Amino acid sequence: MRPRRLRSRSAGFNVVELMIVVFIVAVLAAVAGPDMARMVRTQRIKTSAFDVMASLTLARSEAIKRNLLVTITPTGGNWANGWQITDSNNNVVKDQGELSSVTVVGPAALSYASNGRLAGGAAPLFNLSASDVAAGSLRCIRVDLSGRPVAREGAC
């Protein structure tokens, strides 16, 4: 006759094992939390820079397509409050909403001529920043006189 094997009584975790797992998760959360907040702020700047670039490209292409002057003006004089793209017949092309937690410094207004070039003498700059973000994570958008917007990392 064979001897019976005894069954081990492992039906789950004991209290000590559970406390160790909770401690490890707490330490990892404490380390990752500040980096996650910084990543969210940095991503807001990147997203806002994309919105500005997309609007500049849209305004330029609409000026060419409509063969009209197309102007981008900030809402209330502040780019962070949003902006509106209109043509010279006062048709609204796009309304951009407010950008949250991002500071945008740019020109008073920006106009594209019917050939897609800027309708002004100076090449405008858009400087996007936020509080508590490293200088390397800021964004600068430069519009050359041909009307083409170019974004780069860092301040203007």
C-alpha positions as CSV (number, residue, x, y, z in Angstrom):
1,M,0.0,0.0,0.0
2,R,1.2,3.4,-0.9
3,P,1.4,6.2,1.6
4,R,-1.0,9.1,1.0
5,R,0.4,12.4,0.1
6,L,-0.5,15.2,2.4
7,R,-2.1,18.2,0.8
8,S,-0.6,21.5,1.5
9,R,-3.0,24.2,2.7
10,S,-2.2,27.1,0.4
11,A,-5.5,28.6,-0.3
12,G,-4.2,32.2,-1.0
13,F,-2.0,34.9,0.4
14,N,-1.2,35.2,4.1
15,V,-1.2,38.6,5.8
16,V,2.6,39.1,5.6
17,E,2.7,38.5,1.9
18,L,-0.2,40.8,1.3
19,M,1.5,43.6,3.3
20,I,4.7,43.2,1.3
21,V,2.8,43.6,-2.0
22,V,1.0,46.6,-0.7
23,F,4.3,48.2,0.4
24,I,5.9,47.6,-3.0
25,V,3.0,49.1,-4.9
26,A,3.0,52.1,-2.6
27,V,6.7,52.8,-3.2
28,L,6.3,52.4,-6.9
29,A,3.3,54.8,-6.9
30,A,5.2,57.4,-4.9
31,V,8.1,57.3,-7.3
32,A,6.0,57.4,-10.5
33,G,3.5,60.0,-9.4
34,P,5.5,63.2,-9.9
35,D,6.9,61.9,-13.2
36,M,3.3,61.3,-14.4
37,A,2.3,64.9,-13.5
38,R,5.3,66.3,-15.4
39,M,4.5,64.1,-18.4
40,V,0.9,65.4,-18.5
41,R,2.1,69.0,-18.4
42,T,4.6,68.4,-21.2
43,Q,2.0,66.6,-23.3
44,R,-0.4,69.6,-22.9
45,I,2.3,71.8,-24.5
46,K,2.9,69.3,-27.3
47,T,-0.9,69.1,-28.0
48,S,-1.3,72.8,-27.9
49,A,1.6,73.2,-30.3
50,F,0.0,70.7,-32.7
51,D,-3.3,72.7,-32.5
52,V,-1.4,76.0,-33.4
53,M,0.4,74.2,-36.3
54,A,-2.8,72.7,-37.6
55,S,-4.6,76.0,-37.5
56,L,-1.7,77.8,-39.3
57,T,-1.6,75.1,-42.0
58,L,-5.4,75.3,-42.4
59,A,-5.4,79.0,-42.7
60,R,-2.7,78.9,-45.3
61,S,-4.5,76.3,-47.4
62,E,-7.8,78.0,-47.1
63,A,-6.3,81.3,-48.3
64,I,-5.0,79.5,-51.4
65,K,-8.2,77.5,-51.9
66,R,-10.5,80.5,-51.5
67,N,-8.2,83.0,-53.2
68,L,-8.9,85.4,-50.3
69,L,-7.0,86.9,-47.4
70,V,-7.4,84.6,-44.3
71,T,-6.8,85.9,-40.9
72,I,-6.2,84.2,-37.5
73,T,-7.0,86.3,-34.5
74,P,-6.7,85.4,-30.8
75,T,-9.9,85.4,-28.7
76,G,-9.8,88.4,-26.4
77,G,-6.2,89.2,-27.5
78,N,-4.9,86.0,-25.7
79,W,-3.9,83.0,-27.8
80,A,-4.5,80.7,-24.7
81,N,-8.2,81.7,-24.8
82,G,-8.4,80.2,-28.4
83,W,-8.5,81.8,-31.8
84,Q,-10.7,82.2,-34.8
85,I,-9.8,81.8,-38.5
86,T,-11.9,84.0,-40.9
87,D,-11.6,85.0,-44.5
88,S,-11.9,88.5,-45.9
89,N,-15.6,87.9,-46.5
90,N,-16.0,87.4,-42.7
91,N,-16.8,83.7,-43.1
92,V,-15.6,81.7,-40.1
93,V,-13.3,78.9,-41.2
94,K,-12.5,77.6,-37.7
95,D,-13.1,78.4,-34.0
96,Q,-10.5,77.0,-31.7
97,G,-11.4,76.6,-28.0
98,E,-9.3,77.5,-25.0
99,L,-6.0,75.8,-24.3
100,S,-5.9,74.5,-20.7
101,S,-2.9,75.2,-18.5
102,V,-0.7,76.5,-21.4
103,T,0.6,80.0,-22.0
104,V,0.9,81.1,-25.6
105,V,2.7,84.3,-26.7
106,G,2.2,85.2,-30.3
107,P,1.4,88.1,-32.6
108,A,-1.7,90.3,-32.3
109,A,-3.0,88.6,-35.5
110,L,-1.7,86.7,-38.5
111,S,-2.9,87.0,-42.1
112,Y,-2.3,84.8,-45.1
113,A,-2.6,86.3,-48.6
114,S,-4.3,84.4,-51.4
115,N,-1.0,83.0,-52.6
116,G,-0.3,81.4,-49.2
117,R,2.4,83.8,-48.1
118,L,2.2,86.0,-45.0
119,A,0.5,89.3,-45.6
120,G,2.9,91.2,-43.4
121,G,6.6,92.1,-43.2
122,A,7.7,90.2,-40.1
123,A,7.9,86.5,-39.5
124,P,5.8,85.8,-36.4
125,L,6.7,83.5,-33.5
126,F,4.5,81.5,-31.1
127,N,6.1,80.6,-27.8
128,L,4.2,77.9,-25.8
129,S,5.0,77.2,-22.2
130,A,3.5,76.0,-18.9
131,S,4.5,76.4,-15.3
132,D,6.8,73.7,-13.8
133,V,8.0,72.4,-17.2
134,A,11.6,72.1,-18.2
135,A,12.9,74.5,-20.8
136,G,13.6,71.6,-23.2
137,S,9.9,70.7,-23.1
138,L,8.7,74.2,-24.3
139,R,7.7,74.7,-27.9
140,C,8.5,77.4,-30.4
141,I,6.5,77.8,-33.7
142,R,8.1,80.1,-36.3
143,V,6.2,81.1,-39.4
144,D,8.6,82.0,-42.3
145,L,7.6,84.6,-44.8
146,S,6.5,82.0,-47.3
147,G,3.8,81.1,-44.7
148,R,5.1,77.7,-43.7
149,P,5.0,77.1,-39.9
150,V,7.9,75.2,-38.3
151,A,7.8,73.9,-34.8
152,R,10.8,73.1,-32.6
153,E,11.5,72.2,-29.0
154,G,12.7,74.9,-26.6
155,A,11.8,78.5,-26.1
156,C,11.9,81.0,-29.0
